[in-house]
Protein backbone atom coordinates (compact mmCIF):
# COMPACT_ATOMS: atom_id res chain seq x y z
CA UNK A 1 0.00 0.00 0.00
CA UNK A 2 1.49 3.36 -1.00
CA UNK A 3 1.30 6.78 0.57
CA UNK A 4 -1.44 7.93 -1.79
CA UNK A 5 -3.57 4.89 -0.93
CA UNK A 6 -3.25 5.62 2.76
CA UNK A 7 -4.32 9.23 2.24
CA UNK A 8 -1.05 10.48 3.73
CA UNK A 9 0.10 13.73 2.14
CA UNK A 10 3.82 14.23 1.52
CA UNK A 11 4.78 17.86 1.01
CA UNK A 12 7.37 19.33 -1.32
CA UNK A 13 10.02 21.64 0.17
CA UNK A 14 8.10 24.61 -1.25
CA UNK A 15 4.92 23.46 0.48
CA UNK A 16 6.76 22.91 3.74
CA UNK A 17 8.07 26.48 3.46
CA UNK A 18 4.47 27.73 3.24
CA UNK A 19 3.58 25.63 6.27
CA UNK A 20 6.47 27.27 8.11
CA UNK A 21 5.01 30.68 7.28
CA UNK A 22 1.64 29.54 8.64
CA UNK A 23 3.40 28.06 11.67
CA UNK A 24 5.12 31.34 12.45
CA UNK A 25 1.76 33.10 12.36
CA UNK A 26 0.45 30.54 14.84
CA UNK A 27 3.50 30.86 17.07
CA UNK A 28 3.36 34.64 17.11
CA UNK A 29 -0.37 34.63 17.78
CA UNK A 30 0.01 32.25 20.71
CA UNK A 31 2.77 34.46 22.10
CA UNK A 32 0.51 37.50 21.81
CA UNK A 33 -2.49 35.80 23.41
CA UNK A 34 -0.40 34.46 26.29
CA UNK A 35 0.86 37.98 26.97
CA UNK A 36 -2.69 39.37 26.76
CA UNK A 37 -4.51 36.76 28.86
CA UNK A 38 -5.39 37.93 32.36
CA UNK A 39 -8.21 37.72 34.90
CA UNK A 40 -11.21 39.83 33.94
CA UNK A 41 -10.99 39.29 30.18
CA UNK A 42 -13.49 37.05 28.46
CA UNK A 43 -12.51 34.18 26.22
CA UNK A 44 -14.37 36.01 23.46
CA UNK A 45 -12.12 39.05 23.85
CA UNK A 46 -9.01 36.88 23.54
CA UNK A 47 -10.47 35.25 20.46
CA UNK A 48 -11.22 38.59 18.78
CA UNK A 49 -7.67 39.77 19.42
CA UNK A 50 -6.29 36.53 17.94
CA UNK A 51 -8.37 36.78 14.78
CA UNK A 52 -7.24 40.37 14.22
CA UNK A 53 -3.61 39.39 14.77
CA UNK A 54 -3.77 36.40 12.40
CA UNK A 55 -5.27 38.53 9.64
CA UNK A 56 -2.77 41.34 10.19
CA UNK A 57 -0.02 38.81 9.59
CA UNK A 58 -1.52 37.93 6.22
CA UNK A 59 -3.09 34.62 7.19
CA UNK A 60 -6.57 33.22 7.70
CA UNK A 61 -7.78 31.53 10.91
CA UNK A 62 -8.03 27.76 10.40
CA UNK A 63 -10.68 27.19 13.06
CA UNK A 64 -13.17 29.93 12.21
CA UNK A 65 -16.11 28.29 10.45
CA UNK A 66 -14.56 24.81 10.63
CA UNK A 67 -17.61 22.50 10.77
CA UNK A 68 -19.49 25.46 12.25
CA UNK A 69 -16.95 26.43 14.93
CA UNK A 70 -17.42 30.13 15.73
CA UNK A 71 -13.98 31.08 17.05
CA UNK A 72 -10.45 31.57 15.77
CA UNK A 73 -9.07 29.95 18.92
CA UNK A 74 -10.08 26.99 21.02
CA UNK A 75 -9.95 28.25 24.62
CA UNK A 76 -10.37 25.51 27.20
CA UNK A 77 -10.38 26.38 30.90
CA UNK A 78 -9.61 24.13 33.88
CA UNK A 79 -11.64 20.91 33.40
CA UNK A 80 -12.14 21.67 29.71
CA UNK A 81 -9.67 19.53 27.79
CA UNK A 82 -9.90 20.81 24.20
CA UNK A 83 -12.18 22.59 21.72
CA UNK A 84 -13.48 25.18 24.17
CA UNK A 85 -15.77 27.63 22.37
CA UNK A 86 -14.82 31.30 22.98
CA UNK A 87 -17.58 33.46 24.38
CA UNK A 88 -18.70 35.30 27.50
CA UNK A 89 -16.75 33.31 30.07
CA UNK A 90 -14.71 35.67 32.24
CA UNK A 91 -11.26 34.40 33.11
CA UNK A 92 -10.35 34.35 36.79
CA UNK A 93 -7.21 34.33 38.92
CA UNK A 94 -5.95 30.76 39.19
CA UNK A 95 -7.51 29.51 35.96
CA UNK A 96 -5.59 27.10 33.72
CA UNK A 97 -6.22 28.05 30.08
CA UNK A 98 -5.43 25.96 27.01
CA UNK A 99 -4.99 28.13 23.91
CA UNK A 100 -5.18 26.28 20.58
CA UNK A 101 -4.57 28.20 17.34
CA UNK A 102 -4.50 27.44 13.63
CA UNK A 103 -3.67 29.59 10.60
CA UNK A 104 -3.63 29.18 6.83
CA UNK A 105 -1.13 30.74 4.41
CA UNK A 106 -1.76 30.19 0.69
CA UNK A 107 -3.77 27.07 1.46
CA UNK A 108 -1.31 25.49 3.93
CA UNK A 109 -1.96 25.06 7.65
CA UNK A 110 -0.13 25.48 10.93
CA UNK A 111 -1.57 24.24 14.25
CA UNK A 112 -0.25 24.54 17.80
CA UNK A 113 -1.43 24.92 21.37
CA UNK A 114 -0.12 25.87 24.77
CA UNK A 115 -1.54 25.97 28.29
CA UNK A 116 -0.96 28.85 30.71
CA UNK A 117 -1.87 29.50 34.32
CA UNK A 118 -3.35 32.87 35.28
CA UNK A 119 -1.58 33.66 38.51
CA UNK A 120 -0.88 31.15 41.26
CA UNK A 121 -2.11 27.57 40.88
CA UNK A 122 -1.52 24.49 43.05
CA UNK A 123 1.75 22.61 42.67
CA UNK A 124 -0.05 19.63 41.13
CA UNK A 125 -1.41 21.87 38.38
CA UNK A 126 2.05 23.30 37.71
CA UNK A 127 3.35 19.74 37.43
CA UNK A 128 0.48 18.70 35.15
CA UNK A 129 1.22 21.52 32.72
CA UNK A 130 4.98 20.93 32.77
CA UNK A 131 4.69 17.19 32.21
CA UNK A 132 2.24 17.66 29.31
CA UNK A 133 4.59 20.03 27.53
CA UNK A 134 7.59 17.80 28.20
CA UNK A 135 5.69 14.80 26.84
CA UNK A 136 4.96 16.65 23.61
CA UNK A 137 8.66 17.40 23.14
CA UNK A 138 9.64 13.82 23.98
CA UNK A 139 7.20 12.65 21.32
CA UNK A 140 8.65 14.96 18.69
CA UNK A 141 12.18 13.97 19.68
CA UNK A 142 11.32 10.29 19.19
CA UNK A 143 10.48 10.83 15.51
CA UNK A 144 13.24 9.81 13.12
CA UNK A 145 13.50 8.99 9.44
CA UNK A 146 12.43 5.41 8.82
CA UNK A 147 10.64 5.19 12.15
CA UNK A 148 6.90 4.88 12.56
CA UNK A 149 4.17 7.15 13.86
CA UNK A 150 3.63 5.27 17.11
CA UNK A 151 7.25 5.81 18.09
CA UNK A 152 5.93 9.28 18.93
CA UNK A 153 2.96 7.86 20.84
CA UNK A 154 5.14 5.55 22.91
CA UNK A 155 7.50 8.35 23.91
CA UNK A 156 4.60 10.59 24.96
CA UNK A 157 3.08 7.84 27.08
CA UNK A 158 6.36 6.81 28.67
CA UNK A 159 7.10 10.34 29.84
CA UNK A 160 3.64 10.91 31.30
CA UNK A 161 3.57 7.54 33.07
CA UNK A 162 7.03 8.09 34.54
CA UNK A 163 6.25 11.60 35.78
CA UNK A 164 3.47 11.09 38.30
CA UNK A 165 -0.16 10.15 38.80
CA UNK A 166 -1.50 11.60 35.56
CA UNK A 167 -3.85 10.21 32.93
CA UNK A 168 -3.75 10.53 29.13
CA UNK A 169 -6.92 11.31 27.18
CA UNK A 170 -7.22 8.55 24.57
CA UNK A 171 -10.28 9.78 22.67
CA UNK A 172 -8.45 12.66 20.96
CA UNK A 173 -5.15 12.46 19.10
CA UNK A 174 -2.61 14.37 17.09
CA UNK A 175 -2.87 14.26 13.34
CA UNK A 176 -1.38 14.77 9.95
CA UNK A 177 -1.59 18.32 8.61
CA UNK A 178 -0.94 20.12 5.33
CA UNK A 179 -3.44 21.43 2.80
CA UNK A 180 -6.09 20.49 5.37
CA UNK A 181 -5.93 21.00 9.10
CA UNK A 182 -6.71 17.38 9.91
CA UNK A 183 -5.34 14.62 7.70
CA UNK A 184 -4.19 11.02 8.09
CA UNK A 185 -2.43 9.64 9.98
CA UNK A 186 -3.73 9.94 13.52
CA UNK A 187 -0.98 10.39 16.11
CA UNK A 188 -2.16 8.72 19.35
CA UNK A 189 -0.71 9.82 22.66
CA UNK A 190 -0.09 6.30 23.89
CA UNK A 191 0.66 2.87 22.48
CA UNK A 192 3.39 0.50 21.39
CA UNK A 193 6.17 1.77 19.11
CA UNK A 194 6.86 0.61 15.57
CA UNK A 195 3.36 0.90 14.17
CA UNK A 196 1.63 3.12 11.65
CA UNK A 197 3.01 4.88 8.56
CA UNK A 198 6.76 5.36 8.20
CA UNK A 199 8.22 8.75 9.04
CA UNK A 200 9.62 10.29 5.86
CA UNK A 201 10.65 13.78 4.71
CA UNK A 202 7.67 15.94 3.84
CA UNK A 203 5.28 14.26 6.27
CA UNK A 204 3.99 16.91 8.68
CA UNK A 205 2.41 15.90 11.97
CA UNK A 206 0.78 17.72 14.85
CA UNK A 207 1.70 16.15 18.20
CA UNK A 208 -0.70 17.13 20.99
CA UNK A 209 -0.90 15.28 24.29
CA UNK A 210 -3.90 15.99 26.52
CA UNK A 211 -3.24 15.00 30.12
CA UNK A 212 -5.46 15.12 33.22
CA UNK A 213 -5.10 15.12 36.99
CA UNK A 214 -7.90 12.57 37.35
CA UNK A 215 -9.83 10.25 35.09
CA UNK A 216 -9.14 10.30 31.34
CA UNK A 217 -12.86 9.83 30.59
CA UNK A 218 -14.38 12.82 28.80
CA UNK A 219 -17.74 14.19 27.68
CA UNK A 220 -18.76 16.82 25.12
CA UNK A 221 -20.89 19.75 26.30
CA UNK A 222 -24.16 20.83 24.72
CA UNK A 223 -22.32 23.23 22.39
CA UNK A 224 -21.16 20.05 20.57
CA UNK A 225 -17.54 21.19 20.83
CA UNK A 226 -16.18 21.68 24.34
CA UNK A 227 -14.59 18.49 25.70
CA UNK A 228 -14.55 18.23 29.51
CA UNK A 229 -13.27 15.65 31.96
CA UNK A 230 -16.11 13.52 33.30
CA UNK A 231 -14.89 13.77 36.89
CA UNK A 232 -14.17 17.52 36.77
CA UNK A 233 -10.41 17.12 37.07
CA UNK A 234 -8.20 19.70 35.40
CA UNK A 235 -6.42 19.11 32.11
CA UNK A 236 -3.51 20.52 30.12
CA UNK A 237 -2.86 20.48 26.37
CA UNK A 238 0.25 21.28 24.35
CA UNK A 239 0.76 20.97 20.60
CA UNK A 240 3.31 21.66 17.87
CA UNK A 241 3.45 20.88 14.15
CA UNK A 242 6.73 19.39 12.92
CA UNK A 243 8.34 17.72 9.92
CA UNK A 244 11.52 15.77 9.22
CA UNK A 245 14.03 17.09 6.68
CA UNK A 246 15.81 14.92 4.07
CA UNK A 247 19.06 15.04 6.08
CA UNK A 248 17.32 13.60 9.13
CA UNK A 249 16.80 16.82 11.04
CA UNK A 250 13.62 17.80 12.86
CA UNK A 251 11.91 21.12 12.18
CA UNK A 252 9.11 22.34 14.45
CA UNK A 253 7.15 24.53 12.09
CA UNK A 254 5.07 26.28 14.76
CA UNK A 255 7.90 27.08 17.20
CA UNK A 256 9.34 30.56 16.74
CA UNK A 257 12.90 29.18 16.90
CA UNK A 258 11.94 26.13 14.84
CA UNK A 259 12.32 24.04 17.98
CA UNK A 260 16.11 24.38 17.98
CA UNK A 261 16.61 24.98 21.71
CA UNK A 262 14.40 22.12 22.92
CA UNK A 263 15.51 19.67 20.24
CA UNK A 264 19.20 20.26 20.90
CA UNK A 265 18.64 19.87 24.64
CA UNK A 266 17.14 16.44 23.89
CA UNK A 267 20.02 15.44 21.60
CA UNK A 268 18.02 15.79 18.38
CA UNK A 269 19.45 17.29 15.18
CA UNK A 270 17.76 20.56 14.29
CA UNK A 271 16.68 20.64 10.65
CA UNK A 272 15.23 24.12 10.19
CA UNK A 273 16.40 27.07 8.16
Backbone torsions as a table, in degrees:
resi	resn	phi	psi	omega
1	UNK	NA	128.5	-177.7
2	UNK	-92.3	174.4	-179.8
3	UNK	-58.9	-43.0	-177.3
4	UNK	-62.2	-40.5	-178.9
5	UNK	-65.4	-32.8	179.4
6	UNK	-78.5	-10.5	-176.4
7	UNK	78.4	14.0	-179.2
8	UNK	-88.8	126.4	-175.0
9	UNK	-94.8	123.6	176.4
10	UNK	-104.2	124.1	-174.7
11	UNK	-91.0	148.6	171.3
12	UNK	-77.1	164.4	176.2
13	UNK	-57.1	-35.5	179.2
14	UNK	-66.7	-38.4	178.5
15	UNK	-70.4	-38.0	175.3
16	UNK	-62.0	-37.7	178.7
17	UNK	-62.4	-37.9	176.5
18	UNK	-68.0	-37.6	176.1
19	UNK	-64.8	-34.5	175.7
20	UNK	-63.9	-41.3	177.1
21	UNK	-60.9	-44.9	176.9
22	UNK	-63.4	-39.4	179.5
23	UNK	-64.0	-37.1	177.1
24	UNK	-66.3	-37.1	175.1
25	UNK	-60.4	-45.4	179.0
26	UNK	-61.7	-47.7	-179.0
27	UNK	-60.6	-42.8	179.9
28	UNK	-69.4	-35.0	178.3
29	UNK	-68.7	-42.6	176.5
30	UNK	-61.2	-41.0	177.3
31	UNK	-59.5	-44.4	-179.8
32	UNK	-64.4	-45.2	-177.3
33	UNK	-67.1	-39.3	176.7
34	UNK	-61.2	-39.6	178.0
35	UNK	-67.6	-34.3	-176.0
36	UNK	-79.7	-34.6	-171.7
37	UNK	-60.4	130.4	178.5
38	UNK	-162.1	159.4	176.8
39	UNK	-56.9	140.4	179.5
40	UNK	101.6	-23.3	175.3
41	UNK	-82.3	151.5	173.7
42	UNK	-91.4	158.6	175.4
43	UNK	-63.7	-30.1	176.3
44	UNK	-65.4	-36.7	178.0
45	UNK	-67.2	-39.8	176.1
46	UNK	-63.1	-40.6	-178.9
47	UNK	-64.2	-43.1	179.6
48	UNK	-62.3	-40.6	178.7
49	UNK	-65.0	-38.1	179.5
50	UNK	-66.5	-43.7	179.6
51	UNK	-60.8	-44.5	179.0
52	UNK	-60.0	-42.8	-177.8
53	UNK	-65.9	-44.9	179.1
54	UNK	-58.5	-45.4	-178.1
55	UNK	-69.8	-35.8	176.9
56	UNK	-63.4	-27.6	178.6
57	UNK	-86.8	7.5	174.1
58	UNK	84.1	19.3	-178.6
59	UNK	-120.0	174.9	178.2
60	UNK	-119.6	138.2	176.7
61	UNK	-63.2	131.6	178.3
62	UNK	-71.7	-36.3	-169.8
63	UNK	-80.3	-31.6	-172.1
64	UNK	-62.4	116.4	-178.9
65	UNK	86.2	-2.6	-178.5
66	UNK	-68.8	110.5	-176.7
67	UNK	50.3	34.5	176.9
68	UNK	89.9	2.3	178.6
69	UNK	-64.7	138.5	-171.0
70	UNK	-102.9	4.1	-179.7
71	UNK	-118.8	166.8	172.7
72	UNK	-94.5	-15.7	174.4
73	UNK	-122.8	153.2	159.0
74	UNK	-96.8	124.5	-177.9
75	UNK	-123.3	108.0	-172.0
76	UNK	-117.3	125.1	-169.3
77	UNK	-115.6	126.5	171.6
78	UNK	62.8	-100.5	-178.7
79	UNK	-84.5	-0.2	175.1
80	UNK	-83.2	125.1	-173.2
81	UNK	-84.5	-56.0	-179.0
82	UNK	-150.7	167.2	170.8
83	UNK	65.9	26.0	177.0
84	UNK	-63.3	131.4	-177.7
85	UNK	-84.6	121.6	178.3
86	UNK	-63.3	148.7	-178.7
87	UNK	-177.5	-134.1	-172.7
88	UNK	-89.5	-4.3	-177.9
89	UNK	-59.6	128.4	179.3
90	UNK	-93.1	126.3	179.0
91	UNK	-72.8	146.4	-175.7
92	UNK	-126.6	159.0	174.0
93	UNK	-56.2	132.0	179.6
94	UNK	90.0	-0.6	176.1
95	UNK	-72.0	151.0	172.5
96	UNK	-111.7	118.4	-169.5
97	UNK	-119.5	119.9	171.8
98	UNK	-89.0	129.1	-177.9
99	UNK	-119.2	113.2	-177.1
100	UNK	-115.4	130.2	-171.8
101	UNK	-136.6	142.1	173.8
102	UNK	-135.8	148.1	179.6
103	UNK	-144.5	153.1	-178.5
104	UNK	-121.4	131.4	173.0
105	UNK	-125.5	117.0	179.0
106	UNK	49.7	40.1	174.9
107	UNK	89.5	0.7	-176.7
108	UNK	-117.3	140.1	-167.4
109	UNK	-103.1	150.6	164.2
110	UNK	-126.5	149.2	-174.5
111	UNK	-151.7	126.5	178.9
112	UNK	-156.3	161.7	179.2
113	UNK	-147.8	155.4	172.9
114	UNK	-144.7	162.0	178.2
115	UNK	-125.0	132.3	-177.2
116	UNK	-129.1	147.7	175.0
117	UNK	-97.7	137.6	176.9
118	UNK	-96.1	94.6	-178.1
119	UNK	84.9	-155.3	-175.6
120	UNK	-77.5	136.1	174.2
121	UNK	-133.1	160.3	180.0
122	UNK	-59.6	155.3	-178.9
123	UNK	-56.0	-37.2	-179.0
124	UNK	-65.5	-30.7	177.9
125	UNK	-74.4	-39.5	174.7
126	UNK	-58.1	-45.3	-179.5
127	UNK	-65.2	-42.6	176.9
128	UNK	-54.8	-48.7	-177.2
129	UNK	-66.9	-42.0	179.5
130	UNK	-63.2	-47.3	-177.4
131	UNK	-64.0	-38.4	179.4
132	UNK	-63.2	-44.3	178.5
133	UNK	-66.4	-43.3	178.1
134	UNK	-59.9	-40.3	-179.2
135	UNK	-63.7	-38.4	176.0
136	UNK	-59.5	-47.3	-179.0
137	UNK	-66.7	-36.5	176.6
138	UNK	-64.0	-37.3	177.3
139	UNK	-63.7	-46.5	178.6
140	UNK	-62.2	-42.2	-178.4
141	UNK	-64.4	-25.5	-178.4
142	UNK	-79.4	-8.9	-178.3
143	UNK	-82.3	126.9	177.7
144	UNK	-143.3	153.5	-179.9
145	UNK	-54.7	132.7	-179.5
146	UNK	86.7	-11.6	175.5
147	UNK	-76.4	-170.1	-179.6
148	UNK	-128.8	161.7	-172.3
149	UNK	-56.4	-41.2	-175.6
150	UNK	-75.6	-2.5	167.2
151	UNK	-60.3	-37.3	176.7
152	UNK	-64.5	-49.9	-178.1
153	UNK	-55.8	-46.0	-177.1
154	UNK	-63.5	-40.2	179.7
155	UNK	-67.6	-40.1	176.3
156	UNK	-59.4	-51.7	-177.5
157	UNK	-61.0	-45.9	-178.1
158	UNK	-57.0	-42.8	-178.0
159	UNK	-67.5	-43.2	-179.8
160	UNK	-63.4	-47.1	-177.1
161	UNK	-63.1	-33.2	-177.2
162	UNK	-82.3	-7.3	-169.1
163	UNK	-105.1	-0.6	179.6
164	UNK	144.9	-169.3	-175.5
165	UNK	-90.2	69.3	180.0
166	UNK	-115.7	160.4	177.1
167	UNK	-123.0	150.0	-178.3
168	UNK	-106.6	127.4	176.7
169	UNK	-71.4	120.8	-176.6
170	UNK	-91.0	-22.8	-170.6
171	UNK	-73.9	-15.1	-178.7
172	UNK	-128.3	142.9	-171.5
173	UNK	-134.9	169.1	164.5
174	UNK	-72.1	-175.7	-168.8
175	UNK	-164.7	160.9	166.9
176	UNK	-68.4	158.3	-177.2
177	UNK	-154.4	149.5	-180.0
178	UNK	177.9	-110.5	178.3
179	UNK	-77.0	-7.6	168.3
180	UNK	-129.6	155.7	-178.0
181	UNK	-70.2	-39.0	179.7
182	UNK	-119.7	119.4	-179.8
183	UNK	-137.2	162.8	168.5
184	UNK	-63.0	151.3	0.8
185	UNK	-93.0	159.3	167.4
186	UNK	-66.5	150.4	177.1
187	UNK	-123.0	88.6	-179.5
188	UNK	-61.9	159.9	179.8
189	UNK	-100.3	12.3	173.9
190	UNK	-161.4	158.1	179.3
191	UNK	139.1	173.6	179.8
192	UNK	-76.6	149.2	178.7
193	UNK	-76.1	171.3	171.6
194	UNK	79.5	19.5	-178.6
195	UNK	-124.5	161.6	178.4
196	UNK	86.6	-179.1	-178.7
197	UNK	-58.9	151.8	175.9
198	UNK	-70.6	150.7	177.7
199	UNK	-89.8	118.4	-175.3
200	UNK	-133.3	160.3	176.0
201	UNK	-57.9	140.7	177.8
202	UNK	89.8	-8.4	171.3
203	UNK	-84.0	124.5	178.6
204	UNK	-111.8	133.1	-176.7
205	UNK	-130.8	144.8	171.0
206	UNK	-103.4	119.8	179.4
207	UNK	-102.2	124.7	-173.5
208	UNK	-149.8	82.9	174.7
209	UNK	-66.7	142.2	173.0
210	UNK	-123.0	118.6	-169.1
211	UNK	-127.5	143.1	-176.5
212	UNK	-123.0	162.7	174.8
213	UNK	-85.7	-14.6	-178.8
214	UNK	-130.6	-134.8	-179.4
215	UNK	-64.7	148.6	176.0
216	UNK	-88.3	-0.2	178.8
217	UNK	-72.2	138.6	-175.6
218	UNK	-132.5	159.8	173.4
219	UNK	-131.0	163.8	175.7
220	UNK	-111.3	130.9	-178.4
221	UNK	-70.7	175.0	-175.9
222	UNK	-65.9	-14.5	176.2
223	UNK	-75.9	-1.3	179.3
224	UNK	67.5	14.1	-179.6
225	UNK	-129.9	-54.4	-168.9
226	UNK	-67.2	120.6	179.8
227	UNK	-96.5	125.6	-178.7
228	UNK	-123.6	154.4	173.6
229	UNK	-70.9	140.8	-177.0
230	UNK	-67.3	-32.4	-177.6
231	UNK	-95.2	4.3	178.4
232	UNK	80.7	5.3	178.8
233	UNK	-72.2	154.7	-176.7
234	UNK	-80.0	156.6	-176.2
235	UNK	-135.4	156.1	173.0
236	UNK	-129.0	156.5	-174.2
237	UNK	-147.7	126.8	174.1
238	UNK	-132.6	147.4	-175.9
239	UNK	-152.3	141.9	167.6
240	UNK	-141.4	153.1	172.8
241	UNK	-100.7	131.3	-179.9
242	UNK	-138.5	165.6	171.8
243	UNK	-141.6	166.0	174.8
244	UNK	-107.3	138.6	-178.9
245	UNK	-92.7	160.5	-176.6
246	UNK	-57.6	-25.5	180.0
247	UNK	-88.5	7.7	176.3
248	UNK	92.3	4.1	177.8
249	UNK	-80.9	163.3	178.6
250	UNK	-112.7	134.4	-177.5
251	UNK	-128.4	115.2	179.5
252	UNK	-90.5	104.6	-167.4
253	UNK	-71.5	-20.5	-178.3
254	UNK	-102.4	-2.3	175.8
255	UNK	-88.1	136.6	-175.5
256	UNK	-61.7	-32.5	177.4
257	UNK	-96.6	13.6	-178.0
258	UNK	71.7	7.1	-178.1
259	UNK	88.1	4.2	-172.9
260	UNK	-53.1	-49.6	-172.4
261	UNK	-64.8	-45.4	-178.8
262	UNK	-70.8	-41.8	-179.2
263	UNK	-61.9	-46.4	-178.8
264	UNK	-65.4	-33.0	177.4
265	UNK	-67.9	-22.6	179.0
266	UNK	-98.7	7.7	177.3
267	UNK	77.2	24.3	-177.5
268	UNK	-105.1	139.3	178.5
269	UNK	-71.0	127.0	176.9
270	UNK	-79.1	132.5	-175.3
271	UNK	-117.6	13.6	-176.5
272	UNK	-82.5	-178.0	-179.1
273	UNK	-80.9	NA	NA
